[in-house]
Amino acid sequence: MDVTAVRHPAVAAEPPVDGEPGSAAEPTRRRPPWVVPVVVGVIVRLLHWAVISPNWVPRSDARQYVDLARSLAAGRGFVASFPGEALHPTAFRPPLYPFLLSLPMRLSGPDALWPGRLLAVGIGAALIVVTVAYARRIAGDRAGLVAGLVVAVTPSLIANDTVTMTESLGLLLMMGVLLSVLEDRFVLAGALSGLLMLTRPNAYLVVLVVVVVAVRSVGWRRAAAAFGVSVAVVAPWALRNAVEVGTPKLVTSDGFTLAAMYGPPAIESGGFMDPTVSSWYRDHGVWALQDDEAAWSDHLTGLAVDGIREEPTSVLRRAASGAATMLEVPGFQAFEAEYVDGRDPRFRDATLFTFPLLVLAGTAGVVLRIRDRRTWPALAVVAGFVALSLVTVSVPRLRGPFDLLMAIGVGYLAAWWTSRGRAGAASVGSARASASAVAPADYEQGSGS
């Protein structure tokens, strides 16, 4: 009788990879892996709302989204007085988030802010769910769980998820696109990328990534279908703008943003110069165009292009200072923008130490997975968003795609560390099994001599 078969029946079996059938993580599937991260994330966001920013009042961008939602809820349509004084059909802001924000306002009334803030918390919770699913598909249960927990407690993402801004919705749609691409559901990816363009108009790079990946993965027919669906999603809004605003562009804010960074006053000062505030634009007749939103935007775009042509190095300087601002390097912190965006300076200062830790761990995890081509679309999408932010507006709230990628990278790192520990344990177990298998045979030979 074989002694080793009795004494060591399963020694040779190696532990399965985390998340695969038969793994140690399989029994926990009775509880979906996103439950704990979502519970933690919702609790943390509600605490931030109640303790850090209970009396938050929308300003600037957040105020405009609230006003648009109120107008929609009241049945007046997508109208605003900005940048002029008279109420008019506008395309200065993308439409999807104000439409969503108007839904709870129809029930609660236009003056209450809590429905909008609660909507933001809900969007943040949904982002955690999709992030867990994405990281889990790439690197297993441990990666999904850790990535979800990191998203749940990352201070910058928490701050975004308690105010009436588009960043949280944009991140949710971005992750939806990436998860759909990962699952070869390119028509869905096209639809979600169209919705993303109605939330963040500079997301056309995401559509390009979807099409390129689809061509390489499933052929040009399905890639064309994904592109066609994306165009179909944005086409009604473009047509509405062409008829009511005078331009088929998805937004008219591009001219404002470019002029604020590259118009003559901005080139001269080296800072952000609001075209609706700077007296230079008043003195040069630009304010007179504000009643025609499309013409005003086109004129501002022309001024910015002229400024870049006259001083092309200004783009490099903006990118360098933008990187420092986005990374919150001392001396480059955007305190005024942070205040306007509703971020509490005490909370930011108390939690700022977590950012370099997130970057170090996240970068390590991303590098460990760099050979996995499934991760490349996310890298391309995030790189596109970051690059555009660096040369335009690079305040910390716009760093969301990068922070999210770093959170996923921490998940990858945790999965790698776990598999490394299991591999070591399996190696030790195999060595002990070999020693145990040899010992009885030696004993029997010694007894018979």
C-alpha positions in Angstrom: 0.0 0.0 0.0 1.3 3.5 -0.9 1.9 5.2 2.4 1.9 8.7 0.9 -1.5 8.3 -0.6 -3.0 7.7 2.8 -1.1 10.3 4.8 -1.0 13.1 2.2 -4.0 12.8 0.0 -4.0 16.4 -1.3 -0.5 17.6 -0.9 0.2 18.0 -4.6 -2.8 20.3 -5.3 -1.8 23.9 -5.8 -4.1 26.7 -4.4 -6.3 28.2 -7.2 -6.0 31.8 -8.2 -8.1 34.2 -6.1 -11.6 34.6 -7.6 -11.5 31.4 -9.7 -13.8 28.4 -8.9 -12.4 26.4 -6.0 -10.5 29.3 -4.6 -10.6 30.3 -1.0 -12.6 33.4 -2.0 -15.4 31.3 -3.6 -17.4 30.8 -0.4 -17.6 34.6 0.1 -19.5 34.9 -3.1 -22.7 34.4 -1.2 -22.2 38.1 -0.4 -21.4 40.2 -3.5 -17.8 41.6 -3.3 -19.1 45.2 -3.7 -21.3 45.2 -0.6 -18.6 46.1 2.0 -17.0 48.8 -0.1 -20.4 50.4 -0.9 -21.5 50.4 2.8 -18.2 52.0 3.8 -18.4 54.5 0.9 -21.9 55.6 1.7 -21.2 55.9 5.4 -18.1 58.0 4.8 -19.8 60.3 2.3 -22.8 60.9 4.6 -20.4 61.7 7.4 -18.5 64.1 5.2 -21.9 65.7 4.4 -23.0 65.9 8.0 -19.7 66.9 9.7 -17.5 68.6 7.1 -19.9 70.4 4.8 -23.4 70.5 6.3 -24.0 74.1 5.2 -22.6 73.8 1.7 -24.0 76.3 -0.8 -23.4 75.8 -4.5 -21.2 78.3 -6.2 -19.9 78.8 -9.8 -20.2 75.5 -11.7 -22.3 73.8 -9.1 -24.7 76.8 -8.9 -25.2 76.7 -12.7 -26.0 73.0 -12.7 -28.6 73.6 -9.9 -30.1 76.6 -11.7 -30.4 74.5 -14.9 -32.0 71.7 -13.0 -34.5 74.1 -11.4 -35.4 75.5 -14.8 -36.0 72.0 -16.2 -38.0 71.0 -13.2 -40.2 74.1 -13.6 -40.8 73.4 -17.3 -38.9 76.3 -18.6 -36.4 74.2 -20.6 -32.6 74.2 -20.7 -32.2 78.0 -20.3 -29.9 80.3 -18.4 -28.9 84.0 -18.2 -25.1 83.3 -18.2 -23.0 84.6 -19.8 -25.3 87.5 -20.5 -28.2 88.9 -18.5 -31.3 87.8 -20.4 -32.7 84.3 -20.1 -32.0 82.3 -23.2 -31.5 78.7 -24.5 -28.0 77.7 -23.5 -25.4 75.1 -24.3 -22.8 76.4 -21.9 -23.1 73.3 -19.8 -23.6 69.7 -20.9 -27.2 68.4 -20.4 -27.1 65.0 -18.9 -26.4 65.9 -15.2 -28.9 68.8 -15.0 -31.6 66.5 -16.4 -30.8 63.9 -13.8 -30.6 66.5 -11.1 -34.0 67.9 -12.1 -35.8 64.6 -11.4 -35.6 64.7 -7.6 -36.3 68.4 -7.7 -39.7 67.7 -9.3 -40.6 65.9 -6.1 -38.9 67.9 -3.4 -39.3 71.4 -4.8 -36.6 73.7 -6.4 -35.2 75.1 -3.2 -34.0 72.0 -1.4 -30.4 71.0 -2.0 -30.4 67.7 -0.2 -31.9 65.7 -3.1 -29.1 66.8 -5.3 -26.5 65.9 -2.7 -28.1 62.6 -2.1 -28.1 61.9 -5.8 -24.3 62.6 -5.7 -23.9 60.1 -2.9 -25.9 57.5 -4.9 -23.8 58.1 -8.0 -20.6 57.6 -5.9 -22.0 54.3 -4.6 -22.7 53.1 -8.1 -19.1 54.1 -9.1 -17.8 51.8 -6.3 -19.9 48.9 -7.6 -18.6 49.3 -11.2 -15.0 49.7 -10.0 -15.2 46.5 -8.0 -16.6 44.7 -11.1 -13.9 46.1 -13.4 -10.9 45.3 -11.1 -12.3 41.9 -10.2 -12.5 41.0 -13.9 -8.9 42.0 -14.4 -7.2 40.6 -11.3 -9.7 38.6 -9.1 -11.8 39.1 -6.0 -9.1 40.6 -3.9 -8.3 43.3 -6.5 -12.0 44.2 -6.7 -12.6 44.4 -3.0 -9.5 46.5 -2.3 -10.0 48.8 -5.3 -13.6 49.4 -4.1 -12.5 50.1 -0.6 -9.9 52.6 -1.8 -12.5 54.4 -3.9 -14.7 54.4 -0.8 -12.2 56.3 1.3 -10.2 58.4 -1.1 -10.7 62.0 0.1 -10.9 63.7 -3.3 -13.5 61.3 -4.5 -15.5 61.7 -1.3 -15.5 65.5 -1.7 -16.8 65.1 -5.3 -19.6 62.8 -4.2 -21.3 65.3 -1.9 -21.8 68.3 -4.2 -23.8 69.0 -7.4 -21.0 68.6 -9.9 -20.6 66.4 -12.9 -17.4 64.7 -11.9 -19.0 61.7 -10.1 -21.3 61.0 -13.0 -18.5 61.3 -15.5 -16.4 58.8 -13.6 -19.3 56.4 -13.4 -19.9 56.5 -17.1 -16.2 56.2 -17.8 -15.9 53.1 -15.8 -19.1 51.8 -17.5 -17.4 52.2 -20.8 -14.2 50.5 -19.7 -16.2 47.5 -18.2 -18.2 47.2 -21.4 -15.0 47.1 -23.5 -13.6 44.5 -21.1 -16.6 42.3 -21.7 -16.6 42.9 -25.5 -20.0 44.7 -25.3 -19.0 47.5 -27.7 -22.5 48.7 -28.6 -23.1 49.3 -24.9 -19.7 51.0 -24.7 -20.7 53.2 -27.6 -23.9 54.2 -25.9 -22.2 55.0 -22.6 -19.5 57.0 -24.3 -22.2 59.1 -26.0 -23.7 59.7 -22.6 -20.3 60.6 -21.3 -19.9 63.2 -24.0 -23.2 64.7 -22.8 -21.6 64.9 -19.3 -18.0 65.7 -20.2 -17.8 67.0 -23.7 -14.0 66.4 -24.0 -14.8 62.7 -23.8 -14.5 62.3 -27.6 -11.2 60.7 -26.9 -13.1 57.9 -25.1 -15.1 57.2 -28.3 -11.8 56.9 -30.2 -10.5 54.4 -27.7 -13.7 52.3 -27.9 -13.5 52.3 -31.7 -9.8 51.4 -31.8 -10.2 48.5 -29.3 -13.3 47.3 -31.1 -11.5 47.2 -34.5 -8.6 45.2 -33.0 -10.9 42.9 -31.0 -14.0 42.2 -33.0 -13.6 43.9 -36.4 -14.6 47.1 -38.1 -18.3 46.2 -38.4 -18.9 46.1 -34.7 -16.6 49.1 -34.2 -18.7 51.0 -36.7 -21.8 50.0 -34.8 -20.3 51.3 -31.6 -19.4 54.6 -33.2 -22.8 54.9 -34.8 -24.6 54.3 -31.5 -22.4 57.0 -29.8 -23.2 59.5 -32.6 -26.9 58.6 -32.3 -26.9 59.4 -28.6 -25.4 62.9 -29.0 -27.1 63.8 -32.2 -30.4 65.1 -30.7 -28.5 67.5 -28.4 -26.3 68.7 -31.3 -29.4 69.3 -33.4 -31.2 71.1 -30.6 -28.1 73.4 -30.2 -27.9 74.1 -33.9 -31.6 75.2 -33.9 -31.8 77.0 -30.6 -28.3 78.2 -29.8 -26.8 78.6 -33.3 -24.1 76.0 -33.2 -24.1 72.2 -33.4 -21.3 72.0 -30.8 -22.2 70.0 -27.7 -21.1 72.9 -25.5 -20.2 76.6 -25.8 -18.0 76.6 -22.8 -14.8 75.6 -24.7 -14.2 79.2 -25.9 -14.6 80.4 -22.3 -12.1 77.9 -21.0 -9.5 78.4 -23.7 -9.7 82.2 -23.4 -9.4 82.0 -19.6 -6.1 80.2 -20.1 -4.7 81.5 -23.4 -6.5 84.8 -24.1 -4.4 88.1 -24.1 -5.0 88.8 -20.4 -4.2 85.2 -19.4 -1.0 85.2 -21.5 0.1 88.5 -19.9 -0.7 87.5 -16.3 0.1 83.8 -16.5 -3.1 83.0 -14.5 -6.7 82.2 -15.1 -8.6 85.2 -16.4 -12.4 84.9 -16.5 -13.6 86.4 -19.7 -16.9 87.5 -18.0 -15.0 89.4 -15.3 -11.8 90.7 -16.9 -12.2 94.3 -18.0 -10.0 93.6 -21.1 -12.9 91.7 -22.6 -15.3 94.5 -21.8 -13.0 97.1 -23.3 -12.5 95.1 -26.5 -16.2 94.6 -27.1 -16.3 90.9 -26.2 -19.0 91.4 -23.6 -21.3 92.8 -26.2 -21.4 89.4 -27.8 -22.6 87.6 -24.7 -26.3 87.6 -25.8 -25.3 85.5 -28.8 -23.7 82.5 -27.0 -22.4 80.7 -30.1 -20.8 83.9 -31.5 -19.3 84.8 -28.1 -17.8 81.3 -27.8 -16.3 81.3 -31.3 -14.8 84.7 -30.7 -13.2 83.6 -27.5 -11.8 80.5 -29.1 -10.3 82.7 -31.8 -8.6 84.9 -29.2 -7.2 81.9 -27.5 -5.8 80.4 -30.7 -4.2 83.7 -31.6 -2.6 83.7 -28.1 -1.2 80.3 -28.6 0.2 81.1 -32.0 1.9 84.2 -30.7 3.3 82.4 -27.7 3.3 78.6 -28.2 5.5 78.0 -25.2 2.6 79.1 -23.0 1.1 75.6 -23.5 4.2 74.0 -22.0 4.2 76.4 -19.1 0.5 75.7 -18.5 1.1 72.0 -18.6 4.0 72.2 -16.1 2.0 74.5 -13.7 -1.1 72.4 -14.3 0.8 69.2 -13.2 2.0 70.9 -10.1 -1.5 72.1 -9.3 -3.1 68.8 -10.0 -0.6 67.0 -7.7 -1.1 69.7 -5.1 2.6 70.6 -4.9 3.2 73.3 -2.2 3.1 76.7 -3.8 0.8 75.6 -6.6 -2.3 74.7 -4.7 -5.5 76.2 -6.1 -7.0 77.5 -2.8 -9.6 79.7 -4.5 -10.7 77.0 -6.9 -11.0 74.6 -4.0 -13.2 77.0 -2.1 -15.5 77.6 -5.1 -15.7 73.9 -5.7 -17.0 73.3 -2.2 -13.9 71.6 -0.7 -13.3 72.2 2.9 -9.7 73.4 3.4 -9.4 71.8 6.8 -10.5 68.4 5.4 -8.1 68.8 2.5 -5.1 69.7 4.6 -5.8 66.9 7.1 -6.1 64.2 4.4 -3.5 65.5 1.9 -0.9 63.0 3.2 -3.0 60.1 1.7 -2.5 61.3 -1.9 1.2 60.5 -2.3 0.6 57.1 -0.7 -2.2 56.5 -3.2 0.0 57.5 -6.1 2.9 55.2 -5.0 0.8 52.1 -4.3 -1.4 52.7 -7.3 1.4 53.3 -9.7 3.1 50.1 -8.5 0.0 48.1 -9.1 -0.6 49.6 -12.6 3.0 48.8 -13.5 2.6 45.2 -12.3 -0.3 44.8 -14.7 1.2 46.8 -17.6 1.7 43.7 -19.8 -2.0 42.8 -19.5 -3.5 44.4 -22.6 -6.9 44.4 -21.0 -5.7 47.3 -18.8 -4.5 49.4 -21.8 -7.9 51.1 -22.6 -8.1 52.5 -19.1 -4.6 53.8 -19.4 -5.4 55.5 -22.7 -8.7 57.0 -21.4 -7.2 58.4 -18.2 -4.1 59.7 -20.1 -6.4 61.6 -22.4 -8.4 63.2 -19.6 -5.2 64.1 -17.7 -3.5 65.6 -20.7 -6.5 67.8 -21.6 -6.7 69.0 -17.9 -3.0 69.8 -17.8 -3.2 72.3 -20.7 -6.5 73.8 -19.7 -8.0 73.7 -16.2 -6.2 71.4 -13.8 -7.8 71.9 -10.4 -7.8 68.9 -8.0 -11.5 68.0 -8.5 -10.8 67.3 -12.2 -8.1 64.7 -11.1 -10.9 62.1 -10.6 -9.9 59.8 -13.5 -6.3 59.7 -12.3 -7.3 59.1 -8.7 -9.7 56.3 -9.8 -7.0 54.6 -11.8 -4.7 54.8 -8.8 -7.4 53.2 -6.6 -7.7 50.3 -9.1 -3.9 50.0 -9.2 -3.9 49.5 -5.4 -6.3 46.7 -6.0 -3.9 45.2 -8.5 -1.1 45.5 -6.0 -3.1 43.8 -3.3 -4.0 40.9 -5.6 -0.3 40.5 -6.6 0.7 40.5 -3.0 -1.9 37.9 -2.1 -0.9 35.6 -5.0 2.8 36.0 -4.1 2.1 34.9 -0.5 0.1 31.9 -1.7 2.8 30.9 -4.1 5.3 30.9 -1.3 3.0 28.9 0.9 2.4 26.4 -1.9 6.1 26.1 -2.5 6.7 25.4 1.2 3.9 22.9 1.3 5.3 21.0 -1.8 8.7 20.8 -0.2 7.3 19.4 3.0 5.2 16.9 1.0 8.3 15.7 -0.8 10.2 15.2 2.4 7.3 13.3 4.0 7.0 11.1 0.9 10.6 10.1 1.0 10.8 9.4 4.8 8.6 6.2 4.9 10.5 4.6 2.0 13.8 5.3 3.7 12.4 3.9 7.0 11.2 0.6 5.2 14.6 0.1 3.5 16.4 0.6 6.9 14.1 -1.9 8.6 14.7 -4.6 6.1 18.5 -4.5 6.2 
